[in-house]
């Protein structure tokens, strides 16, 4: 099957469209207070539980951005929530880094007989959910307390920069899947790529990729997992590992009508998300003054709207199966 990411994206030259008892009540109250005692920094709100473990905000602006991203992923994935062939009747599904919970809720609706669990550092999901859906505030980098061999499907989407030890995460997923169960991960790159040289090496867009690659390396949590997850999954022991790669234009410059639509949505997705992506990483990790970050973001937003820049993000979907039989060594 041809790899679509090896083909250049072409510009449309003619387009100008822009359960607790009473004795534990005090403990429960204390834990709830810890989870919701958010950090407020540079006008944005961040998670309190395991403060600093994740670099993105959890305020209303960022959550709106996450819901736009969900819509964009659906458009790019043929209105499918996942590609892994998990079968029609999964019993237990786990989502890592659930965000607003929209993916969990949609999957719970698609499989009403399945128990669907979403885990995240922030309690920003709806309080009232269907009986087959549950959200948990936890750090999926910590040892999991779920029963081994108990999930039919484990899913993660855009958890770049969240994980210090990727091989350990894939081993946890493998250990908790049922034999024959699937793990799927969907990621975006952080580089503003182009096929026609329109993104110049000294431009704010090109600088973004270098900055965020360095920031991920500096904090020990890579932001470029998009290029590594397939190899990690194979090394962990998953079999029948598939990767689907796409190019997501930023803006409606593509000559392909589907990609033009993706580009419009990705422009919105990027403009809505860019402040939240940058503020904590550039101030906490890269030690920039917040005023310098704001100046740089203004340049980025100008560059994003210049039609001469035919930039795109790389997107990858990887899924693999836990072996039905464990491999034995003689």
N, C-alpha and C positions, 0 to 999 in steps of 0.2 A: 504493500500500500504506500503511495507516495507521501512524503512528509510535507505538509503544506507550509511549514515554517521555512522550508528551503526555497520557496518561490517568493520573488519580490512582490511587494504591494504596489499597485499602480494608482496614480493620482488621476482623479476626474478633473481634467483641465477646464471643463465647461461649467463646473458647479461653483456657485458662490453663496450657498446656503449656510448660514451658520448654526418521728413518734417519741415524745418525751414525757416523763412523769412530773409531778409537782415539784419534787426536790431539785429538778434540773432547770426549773424556770429561770432562775437568776443566771445560770450559765448560758442558757439560750439567749437571754436578753443581752448579755455581755458580748456573745459572738455576733449577734445581729448588729450591735453597735459598732463592733470592729469592722464588719464588712461594709457598712454604709458610712463610716467616717472618712469620706472621700478626701483626696488631696486636691486642692484647688491651686492652680499654678498658671501664670501668664494668661488668665482669662479662660482657662479650660479646666474640666473636671476629670480626675483620674481615679482608678480603682484604689481601694484601701487595703483589701486583703492581699498579703504578699506584696506590699507597696513597692513599686518599681520593677516588678517582674515583667510587666508588659509596658510598652512604650506608647501605646495609643490611648487617647481619651475615651471616656465612657459617657459623655454628656449627650444632650438631645441632638445637637448638631452632628456629632459623630454617629449616633445611632441612626439618624436620617440617612446619612451617607452609607451606612452598612445596608440599609434597606434598598437604596438605589443600586448598590453593588449586587445584591441578591437578584434584582430584576435583570441586571446586565448579565450575570452568569446564566440565568435561565435563557435569555436570548441567545447567548453564545453556545449553549448546550442543547439546542433544539427543544427547549421547554422541559428538559429533564433535570431532575434534582441530583442525579448521579448517573454514571455510566456502568458501574460494576454490575455484572449479571447475578444479582443476589436471589433471584427467584421471587415468586408471587406472595409467599407467606413467611417473611422473616418474623422471628419472635422477639429478638432484642437488638436494638440499634443504639449506638453511642456516637454523639457528636462532640468533638474536641474543639473548644473555643467557640461556644455557641453564639456569642454576641447578643443580638436582640432576640434570638430564638426563632427567627422566621423560618430558617431551614428545618429546624426540629418540628415546628408546628406543621409545616407543609408535608413533611415525611409522616408525621403522626396521622395526618388526614388521609394520606395515600395508603397507609397500612394501619387501619383502626384496630386490628387484633394484635399489633406489635407494641411492646413497651419501648418508648423512645426517650432516651436520656440525653440532655444537653448539659455540658459542664463548662464553666467559665469563671474567671476571677471576679467578675462583676455581676451583681444581682439585678441586671437591667432587663430581664425578660418579663413577660406578662405574669401577673399573679394568678389569674384565672385561666386554666388550661384544660384541655380535654383529659379524661381520666387515664389515657394511655401515654401521656406526656409528663415528664418530670425534669425540672432544672435543678442543678446543684452548683453551689459556689465552692470551687476547689481548684487546685493547681494540678493540671494533668502531667506536669513534670515530676511530681512527687510519686512515690509508689502507689499504685492503684489498689483499692480495697475491694474491687469487684471480684466475683467468682471467676477463676480461670476457665477458659474454654466455654464462655457463656454468651458471647455476642455473635450474631450472624453477620453483622456489618458494623464497622467503625469508620467514621468519616471525619475529615478535617478540611477546612477551607481557609486560606490566607492566614496561616499561623506562622508566617515568616517573622523572624525576629523574636519568637516566643520560646525557643528551645535551645538550650546549651548543649545537650547531648542527644543528637538525633538518632544514633544507633540504639541508645537505650530506649527512646520513645518507640521506635519500630519494634523492638523486642517486647515491650509491654503490650503493644497492640497485638502482636503475633500470639503472645501468651494468653491473652484474654479472648481471642476469637475462637469460635468452635472450629474443629477441623473442617475445612472446606469453606469457611467464612471469608469475607472480603474486607480489605482495607482500601479506602480511596482518599487521595489527597489532591486538592486543587490549589494551585499557587500562581501568583503573578510575579514577574520580575520587577525590579525597581529602576531599571535603566530605560531611558527614553531612546529607543532604537530607531533607525531609519535605514532605508534601502537605497536612497538617492543622494546621500550626502547633505541633505538639507539641515540636519542638526549638526552645527559646527562644533568642533572640539572645545572651543572657548565659550560656548553658549551656556546660559543658565541650565538648560535642559541636560546637556552633557555633564555639567558639573554635578547635577543631582545624582546621577548614577554613581559617580566616583565618591561623593560624600556619603551616600547611604551604604555603599559597599564597605567603606572604611568604618562607618559607625557600627555596622553589624559586627565587623571583625573586632572592633575595639571593645564592645560590650560582651563579646563571646557568644553572640546569638546571630548567626548569619541571616542576612536579608535576601540572600541569593539561593535559597533552597530550591527554587524553581529548576535549577540546572543540576541538582544533586540527588533529588529524592528517588528517582528510578534506581540509580546505583545503590543507594542506601537500602531500598526495599529488597532488591535482589540479594544483597549481602546479608540482610537480616534473615533470609530464608523463605520469603514469599516466592510463590511460583506463578507462572503464567502472568507475569507483570506486563501490563500494557501502558503505553504513554501516548496521549493525544496532545499535540502542541498547536497553538493558534497564535496569530498576530492580531492584537486589538488596536486598531487605529485610534488616535486621540484627535477627534474632530472629523468632520464629514468630507474628508478629502479623497477618499478611496473611490475608484471607478466601479467597484463592485457594490451593488445595492445593499446586500446584506451587511457588508463591512462598513458601508456608509452609515447604516442605522446603528451598528455597534459603535462606530466612532462618535456619533452624536451623544449616545448614552455614556460612553467612556469619557468624553469631554466633561459632562456633568459630574460623573463619578470622580474624576480627577480634581476638578475645581472645588467640589464640595469637600474632598478629603485631604487636600494638600496641606492645609494649616495643621490639622491634627497629626498628619504623618510627620511633619517637620519639627514642631515646637519642642517636644520632649527630647527627641534624638539630638537635635542640634544644640540645645542649651545644656542638657544634662550630660550627654556623652561627648559631644564635640566642643563643649565649653564656649559656645558662641553667646555673646550678649543678645538678649531678646530683641533689641533694636536692630541688630544686624540680621537676625532671622527675618524680621518683618520686611526689611529692605529687600532681602533675597527673594522672599515669597512674592513681593510685588513684581519683581523682574520675571519670576517664573510664570505668574499669571498673564503677564503681557506676552511672553514667549508662547504660552499655550494657545493664545488666541491669534497668533500670526499664521496666516494660511500658508506661508512659505515653508513652515516647519511640518514635514510629513512624518511625524513621530508615531511610534506605537509601543505598546507593552507586549512582552512575551507571556503567554499563559500556558500552563501545563496541567493536564489531568492524568494522574497515575493511579492505577488500581492493580491489586494483586491478591492472590488467594493463599490462605494458609493450607499447607499440605494436608491431605486427608489422613495420611499416615506419616508419623514422624520418621525422619531419616535415622538409620542406625549405623553405627560404625563397627566394622568387624575387627 
